[in-house]
Amino acid sequence: MSLPSADGGPATLVTAGHRADRQPAPRKRKNFLGRQPLGLLFSAPYVIYILGVLAYPLGYAVYISFHDFFFTAPGVQVDRPFVGLDNYITVLSDPAVQRSFANIGVFLVINVPLTVGLSLILANALNRVTRLKTFFRVSYYVPYVTASVAVVGVWLFLFQQDGLVNALLGPLAPNPSWLTNSWLAMPTVALFVTWKQLGFFILLYLAALQNIPDELYESASVDGGNKWVQFWNITVPGVRSASVLVTLLATITGANLFTEPYLLTGGGGPDGASTSPVFLMYQKGILQGNPDVAAALGVMLVIGVLLIALIQKRLVGGKED
Amino acid sequence: MKHGKFSSRIISLTAIAVMGAGLAACGGGGAGGSSAASVTTAKGPIKIWYSNNEFEVKWGKEMVAAWNAAHPDQKIDAQEIPAGKSSEETIGAAITAGNAPCLVFNTAPVAVPQFQKQGGLVALDSFPDGAQYIKDRTGDLADQYKSSDGKTYQMPWKSNPVVLFYNKDLFKKAGLDPEKPKLGTQEEFLNAARTIVKSGAAAKAVWPSPASDFFQSWFDFYPFYAANSQGTPLVKDGKATFDSDQGKQVATMFQTLYKENLASKEVYQGDSFAEGKAAMSLAGPWAIAAYKDKVNWGAVPVPGAQAQTDGSTFSDAKNVGMYSACKNQGTAWDVLKFATSKEEDGKLLALSGQMPMRKDLTSAYADYFAKNPLYKQFAQQAARTVEVPNVSNSVEVWQTFRTAYAKSVIFGNESIDDSFKGAADKINQLVAQK
């Protein structure tokens, strides 16, 4: 069986006992720009974007992190000696940094499972809703597209000492209140971010749900499977690729947490209980003029997120690969 | 396969070339061809930035119009400081990019050491009459704006001496004398705070922001510390000063305010004083216009531990910096002198209510203060102000202090003794760095 290949020639499917690489490939005319020169042109804008906006800054950040570096006016000659791991040692020995990583750990432990679970359940429910479908979808999506600065006011109204939540809880209200309580500040921030981003992740799941054939649910129904059985045995495995994506995206955006603690808890309060690594990068790199230490912190954060993402992909992705 | 390898090589080489070029570009370019001397005398058009405060914008536009009318060949192109999280971040980015304006009429003293380190500022002493002009205009107060190298990189411009505002209506409601309130000492301040909250006149006696921003201490601890220590700066002669009896006394007073719920640990969204949620507030003369028609206010000097008539406070000054990207520094210097002349200072005072940093402030504008007696208190206080120390790593110094203060005073997670000792040790190290 043959399928048309990219270069127009037949592509042989790999089958047991007939490895394609054993076949002598037909010799093609050598071309300096490859077999599809136009492809380079089409991909160039994105490649340039990646190089300029992602690869170069990342490379430069790594460079900065190994030097005694600060930003200067053009033309100002200063020594920027190589300092090895000094900046990394400074970062690792800073109690504020250690605490920020612990904070972000708490955030991710709450935010990521909640995001995955709630968005899957809500997407599944929304997929079955027949009336007011658009209304519900827009309702969940509105917080996501609304600026944090705007919706933070609502949450402050809810969770402040004299806020609505405490008024409802009465004597059960926590003391100190949510946003000034060292134990509750980060979980409250995690809840806020979960709520705010849920709409986006619901959309991802809704798209994935469209790929599950109805026949599977009909078969399960005929076999006597109730809704729970159908959800667990058909829906969850059916959207596994979306779950991997949601998990990774929630982890990456969560690890880059900045705006929410900046606004909700007065800059990482109380007493650093909701400080995030990115907030410290901002403090050290921009406010305090120590981009070398901030870069080291950033590089460590990137490595940490990559490791977590790798583990998550292994755990959530299962046998998908 | 060969095509694939070859393409990969091309892409890899391109990536390395792009990154290498970028790194090289950021390694620092060559300096301009002009010598330092010719730049400081060069005349021609210049750019300036001023604050987005409506009163300062009005003053800035009028000042620029007056200059441009008299100097058609050296026109000023003026604009408000571009938007950013803070003016200092915007200016810092402009220095790095090499497109900072000649003058910024809103340069925070705390940012000056960093801008200087970046090579972004021009020493005003490099102008033949620079040092003398500053001394003649500002007097001895100008000394605290000198940098560690002995040079002056900022023109002391205007201050907003912080005093204690109080709401007369809420004081009356609480049974306190609204015209002559007992706020002469920190003990009296604490007693008034207890009375206000206990009476239910206001939710909180005072509501300084508990946020962790490095500058928040300028509006709670620092004015009280200045009043309590005869105007001692946070760092003096390279050593932190707050780990002292005076500093701990102020810290303990604020700790009591938080412990007894007389102050809030939550950030208030809005102006708690204007909205009647707090009965007292620390602010400068800018607040007179802001609270006009909103609050029936009175103001007293920030109290010290003992009653005093000549207590100090925090200046909350904003200065003018000349930036090294400026090509026509001769004109910039002339504009700076014009904008800080007696006439222009008088216009700034009349428009904004902020105090020009002139040693002859009350006598130079005697008519103004006679017609506007509310401002006289601030003018008298302006002579007794303390600035943020002009030291290395100044922002990190303040952040270190704020973190320690929040931990011990606001949230009570550590003793004041331990917290202040640790912060003082770290600050001493930071200040010692170059």
HADDOCK unambig.tbl for C-alpha pairs under 7 A between the chains (distance, minus, plus):
assign (segid A and resid 34 and name CA) (segid B and resid 3 and name CA) 5.62 0.50 0.50
assign (segid A and resid 34 and name CA) (segid B and resid 7 and name CA) 6.87 0.50 0.50
assign (segid A and resid 51 and name CA) (segid B and resid 15 and name CA) 6.71 0.50 0.50
assign (segid A and resid 56 and name CA) (segid B and resid 19 and name CA) 5.46 0.50 0.50
assign (segid A and resid 60 and name CA) (segid B and resid 23 and name CA) 6.88 0.50 0.50
assign (segid A and resid 71 and name CA) (segid B and resid 96 and name CA) 6.12 0.50 0.50
assign (segid A and resid 71 and name CA) (segid B and resid 118 and name CA) 6.21 0.50 0.50
assign (segid A and resid 72 and name CA) (segid B and resid 96 and name CA) 5.33 0.50 0.50
assign (segid A and resid 72 and name CA) (segid B and resid 118 and name CA) 4.14 0.50 0.50
assign (segid A and resid 72 and name CA) (segid B and resid 119 and name CA) 6.05 0.50 0.50
assign (segid A and resid 73 and name CA) (segid B and resid 95 and name CA) 5.19 0.50 0.50
assign (segid A and resid 73 and name CA) (segid B and resid 96 and name CA) 4.50 0.50 0.50
assign (segid A and resid 73 and name CA) (segid B and resid 97 and name CA) 6.79 0.50 0.50
assign (segid A and resid 73 and name CA) (segid B and resid 98 and name CA) 5.78 0.50 0.50
assign (segid A and resid 73 and name CA) (segid B and resid 118 and name CA) 5.83 0.50 0.50
assign (segid A and resid 73 and name CA) (segid B and resid 119 and name CA) 5.65 0.50 0.50
assign (segid A and resid 73 and name CA) (segid B and resid 120 and name CA) 5.61 0.50 0.50
assign (segid A and resid 74 and name CA) (segid B and resid 28 and name CA) 5.82 0.50 0.50
assign (segid A and resid 74 and name CA) (segid B and resid 29 and name CA) 5.89 0.50 0.50
assign (segid A and resid 74 and name CA) (segid B and resid 96 and name CA) 6.48 0.50 0.50
assign (segid A and resid 74 and name CA) (segid B and resid 97 and name CA) 6.98 0.50 0.50
assign (segid A and resid 74 and name CA) (segid B and resid 98 and name CA) 5.69 0.50 0.50
assign (segid A and resid 75 and name CA) (segid B and resid 28 and name CA) 5.65 0.50 0.50
assign (segid A and resid 75 and name CA) (segid B and resid 29 and name CA) 4.96 0.50 0.50
assign (segid A and resid 75 and name CA) (segid B and resid 30 and name CA) 4.90 0.50 0.50
assign (segid A and resid 75 and name CA) (segid B and resid 31 and name CA) 4.27 0.50 0.50
assign (segid A and resid 76 and name CA) (segid B and resid 28 and name CA) 6.81 0.50 0.50
assign (segid A and resid 76 and name CA) (segid B and resid 119 and name CA) 6.26 0.50 0.50
assign (segid A and resid 77 and name CA) (segid B and resid 28 and name CA) 6.77 0.50 0.50
assign (segid A and resid 180 and name CA) (segid B and resid 265 and name CA) 6.64 0.50 0.50
assign (segid A and resid 180 and name CA) (segid B and resid 266 and name CA) 6.56 0.50 0.50
assign (segid A and resid 266 and name CA) (segid B and resid 211 and name CA) 4.38 0.50 0.50
assign (segid A and resid 266 and name CA) (segid B and resid 212 and name CA) 6.34 0.50 0.50
assign (segid A and resid 266 and name CA) (segid B and resid 267 and name CA) 6.29 0.50 0.50
assign (segid A and resid 267 and name CA) (segid B and resid 211 and name CA) 6.05 0.50 0.50
assign (segid A and resid 267 and name CA) (segid B and resid 212 and name CA) 5.52 0.50 0.50
assign (segid A and resid 267 and name CA) (segid B and resid 213 and name CA) 6.73 0.50 0.50
assign (segid A and resid 269 and name CA) (segid B and resid 211 and name CA) 6.94 0.50 0.50
assign (segid A and resid 269 and name CA) (segid B and resid 212 and name CA) 6.80 0.50 0.50
assign (segid A and resid 271 and name CA) (segid B and resid 406 and name CA) 5.93 0.50 0.50
assign (segid A and resid 271 and name CA) (segid B and resid 407 and name CA) 5.25 0.50 0.50
assign (segid A and resid 271 and name CA) (segid B and resid 411 and name CA) 6.70 0.50 0.50
assign (segid A and resid 286 and name CA) (segid B and resid 89 and name CA) 6.83 0.50 0.50
assign (segid A and resid 287 and name CA) (segid B and resid 89 and name CA) 6.98 0.50 0.50
assign (segid A and resid 287 and name CA) (segid B and resid 395 and name CA) 6.95 0.50 0.50
assign (segid A and resid 288 and name CA) (segid B and resid 393 and name CA) 6.95 0.50 0.50
assign (segid A and resid 288 and name CA) (segid B and resid 395 and name CA) 5.48 0.50 0.50
assign (segid A and resid 288 and name CA) (segid B and resid 396 and name CA) 5.49 0.50 0.50
assign (segid A and resid 289 and name CA) (segid B and resid 114 and name CA) 6.90 0.50 0.50
